[in-house]
Amino acid sequence: MQSADPSCEPDEPVVMRQQWHHLLFLHWEVPPQELQALLPKELTVDTFEGKAYVGLVPFTVTGVRPPFLPPLPGVSNFHEINVRTYVHRDGVDPGVWFFSLDASSSLAVTGARAVYKLPYFHSSIDFTATDEPLPRIEFNSYRDDCRGARPANAHIRYAPADGVVTHASPGTIEHFLVERYLLYAADDDHQLHRARVSHQPYPLQRAEAETIEETLVWAAAIRRPDSAPLRYYARAVDVKVYPLRKC
């Protein structure tokens, strides 16, 4: 079962464009049955060699805008961190299920909740990245949204480990974890929806994580191990977002 081909764009209108920068993919193995219990009944947790994973992904977003319009100053840029796992529906259509998405923009939180039915929460987020060829990034988030479980915070310091940049090969754990182009969401009536995104394959590097202190996974009712996570870094991708559709 493969993810959607990023070079094969959906035959439907693009509703939004944006850029994602300095992505860190952290993943811990979690028993599949524990994640399955948190999913809608229509979805099945996706596994790689029988193992399921919870992911924590901090990054920063720029240039959010409708097609053919320029970004709006003060509105189009914000920081984000999400907690996620991987799912499929009836053995096909592999994608992402988000347990939470924290963002520093109130407008982004309101819009994503209303339009894409995603569990966004507002957080105060400080993000800094050096200008070095191998940038060092510090990400600090503090959820201040009463709609979500708290404490739900993160303090993460990370960097790409070396200059070797590759695309994940199909059939590898890296490809399973990062190359996902379909998201699922459920509305207040438990109706399942999905939407596509497209971008070029992630330019992946091994990542160093000097500090990982977080309670976001716990706030999503997931018990992750204390062991070191799998770590990957991607510098940037240009993203197209497509309409949300009922499943």
C-alpha positions, 0 to 999 in steps of 0.5 A: 500500500503506497501513499499518493504520488506527489507528482500526480496532482488531483483533478480538482481546484487548489484552494490554498498554497503555502510553504513549510520550513525546517520540519522535524519529524519525530516518531515513537513506536506505540502499540497499534491497539492503543492508537486504534482505540483513538481512531474513528471506526472507519479508519485502521491504524497503518503499520510498517512491518507490524509496528505503528508510530505516533509522530510529533512534527514542529515546523514553520509556515510561510506564504499562506494564501489562496491561488493567484493572490499574494501572501498577506503581511502579518497573516500568512506566516505562523508556526505549528506543531502537530501530533499524528499517526498513520491510517488507511481506509479499508486497506487503501488510501493511506493517509494521516490522522491528526490528534492535535495541531497547535498553531501560533495564528488565531486566524489559522486555528479558526479557519482550519477548524471551520473549513477542514474540521481539524483539531487545531488549538492556539499556542504561543510559539517562539521559533528561531533558526540560525542562518548556517548551512546546517541551521540550528532551530529552537522551538518553544510552544505553550498551548493557551487554548481552553478547548484542548487538554493541558499541559500541552507544551514543547521545548525542542532544539534540533538541527540537520545532522549533515549535508546529505539530502535524499528523497525517501525510497518507497518501501523504507520506514522513512517513506512510510512516515513522511511521504503522506499526501492525504489527511483525514478529519471528522466533524462534530457529527463524526462524519469522516472527511479527507483532503489531498495536499501535494508537494515535491518529495521531502528533501530529507536529512538525518536530524539531531535533537539536542532537547526534546521536552514535550507534553503534547503526545500525553495531551493526546492521550497517548503513552509514548516510550521514553526511548529516543525517537526516529528523527528526520529533517526537511528544509522546505517544501512548497505545498498545494492544498485541495478541498475537503471532501466527505468520505 
